[in-house]
Amino acid sequence: MSSPSRSYLRRRVGQYLHHTELMLGTTILGLYVLLALVAWIYYRGGLSSMEFHIRVMAYGPSPPTISFFPFSLGPYTLGQTGLFGFNVLEGLIKATPWDLMLFAGIIIPTCLIGLVIGVVAGGTGSFVDDALMTFTDVILSVPPFVVALLVFVVILPGLPTSQAPLLFVAAMILINWAPYARVVRARARTIASKPFVEAAAASGAGRLRILFRHILPNSYSPMLSQVPITLANLIIILTVIPYVGIETSQQYINVVSFMPAINFPEWTWILVNGMIGFSPIISTNAWWAYTFPFLCIFAFGLGVQLFCDGLEDYLSPQSGSRTH
């Protein structure tokens, strides 16, 4: 096979894989959105709470009641968590719309802020670029987990619990935009040196028109690679912070993390409840209490990863999938 034929075949296989990634990611995320809509309609007023079963703390959580032969679901299809005895399936379904709104409410503004700062820095250059990137480097030097821990320990106790999610969202937006600005700025500097941008400037186009009409549309695709990383950081923070609350509290009822209530449905909080119920010493290894929440979070993260990778490759000028 000649070299041009191999190059063509390699390009076609790459395009097929990219489209497959995008299709699978879109399908997975679409199923989560559909589940969120179903939960929003079905549970109506009861969407923001899970039912307590305090007896679980003494007797242990109930195992899954799903049976494939003969097929039946039972009252606890995926079992109960190990701390407060939350219904795992019901909790995961109720948590889906809240988690989708939580992650979207953080990631979308973060992307927009990073995109604007990166485009302005890379497309303008000189003093503006130096000032914006110095400020970006300062933000990059602060770990998001440290900020979340500081907010949780110092600021959160003095606020009403209903404001905790908003405070968490604001803190994560302010600290997570910097990586997006960095990758966008690198692409914007490359695009700014292209002949079509120089031609636009020579024809009399203004600075803002060049930035937002020519540079921005060709600079946003690299930031999609940062979305799964941000999502992973958010999941780790939401999973670890409740353990801090448990260690610094003498009563379980005070362990609220960034959620507005102790029984608020949220994927990582359900996972933490399942992990707390794991105790080999007293033989309470309720594997279902943390396995199913983990699989739910893992599938969502996989969908985001596939969607972002496929979309980035599709939007890349080198892919040949679209006209730039």
HELIX and SHEET records of a PDB file:
HELIX    1   1 SER A    3  TYR A   43  1                                  41    
HELIX    2   2 ARG A   44  GLY A   46  5                                   3    
HELIX    3   3 VAL A   56  TYR A   59  1                                   4    
HELIX    4   4 VAL A   88  THR A  124  1                                  37    
HELIX    5   5 SER A  126  LEU A  140  1                                  15    
HELIX    6   6 PRO A  144  LEU A  150  1                                   7    
HELIX    7   7 VAL A  151  ILE A  155  3                                   5    
HELIX    8   8 LEU A  156  GLY A  158  5                                   3    
HELIX    9   9 THR A  161  GLN A  163  5                                   3    
HELIX   10  10 ALA A  164  ASN A  176  1                                  13    
HELIX   11  11 ALA A  178  ALA A  192  1                                  15    
HELIX   12  12 PRO A  195  ALA A  202  1                                   8    
HELIX   13  13 ARG A  207  ARG A  209  1                                   3    
HELIX   14  14 ILE A  210  ILE A  215  3                                   6    
HELIX   15  15 LEU A  216  ASN A  218  5                                   3    
HELIX   16  16 SER A  221  GLN A  226  5                                   6    
HELIX   17  17 VAL A  227  GLU A  247  1                                  21    
HELIX   18  18 TYR A  252  ASN A  254  5                                   3    
HELIX   19  19 TRP A  267  ILE A  276  1                                  10    
HELIX   20  20 PRO A  280  ILE A  282  5                                   3    
HELIX   21  21 TRP A  287  LEU A  315  1                                  29    
HELIX   22  22 PRO A  317  SER A  319  5                                   3    
SHEET    1   A 2 SER A  67  PHE A  68  0                                        
SHEET    2   A 2 PHE A  71  SER A  72 -1                                        
END                                                                             
